[in-house]
Amino acid sequence: MGRSLKPVSADVMQTMNLPGSFYSQALNRHYEVFGKDGKLYQSEYETGANGQDVFRNTQQIQWIVGAGANGFGGIVTRGGSLFEAPLSYYSRPNAWELSPGY
């Protein structure tokens, strides 16, 4: 576990099921995870009745936590602090879902 934090790289991204998405009915939020230009991103957004975005927050995932045996999660940096990203990848179902406690 002590060696399970690593920076996002092309090698790490190849082990992920990308792109991925998840919708939480309880939170009325959509989530997406995707790679672009060799970087990993997650978006959280809500859509209105007209299908337009009410808001969209996209953050670059800079670190990965976990070895992948059960799954892994992403870490974002904001204002010099680290935060868990909304989605985590779970190996057994091979799916992106909400991170623990999110």
Residue pairs with C-beta under 8 A, 6 or more apart in sequence:
4 65
4 66
4 67
4 72
5 63
5 64
5 65
5 75
6 12
6 63
6 64
7 62
7 63
7 64
8 39
8 40
8 61
8 62
8 63
8 64
8 74
10 38
12 64
13 35
13 38
13 40
15 68
16 33
16 35
16 40
16 89
17 89
17 94
17 95
17 96
18 33
18 34
18 35
18 40
19 32
19 33
19 34
19 35
20 32
20 33
20 34
20 87
20 89
20 95
20 96
21 30
21 31
21 32
21 33
21 96
22 30
22 31
22 87
22 95
22 96
22 97
22 98
23 29
23 30
23 31
24 31
24 98
28 46
29 44
29 45
29 46
29 86
30 43
30 44
30 45
30 46
30 47
31 42
31 43
31 44
31 45
31 86
31 87
31 96
31 98
32 42
32 43
32 45
33 40
33 41
33 42
33 43
33 61
33 74
33 87
33 89
33 96
34 40
34 41
34 43
35 41
39 60
40 60
40 61
40 74
41 58
41 59
41 60
41 61
42 58
42 59
42 61
42 74
42 76
42 85
42 86
42 87
43 56
43 57
43 58
43 59
44 56
44 57
44 86
45 53
45 54
45 55
45 56
45 57
46 53
46 54
46 55
47 53
47 54
48 54
59 76
59 78
59 85
60 76
61 74
61 75
61 76
61 85
62 75
62 76
62 77
63 74
63 75
63 82
64 72
64 73
64 74
64 75
65 72
65 73
65 74
65 75
65 84
66 72
66 73
66 88
68 89
68 91
69 91
70 90
70 91
70 92
71 88
71 89
71 90
71 91
71 92
72 88
72 89
73 84
73 85
73 87
73 88
73 89
73 99
73 100
74 84
74 85
74 87
74 88
75 82
75 83
75 84
75 85
76 82
76 83
76 85
77 83
84 99
84 102
85 99
86 98
86 99
86 102
87 96
87 97
87 98
87 99
88 96
88 97
88 98
88 99
88 100
89 95
89 96
90 96
90 97
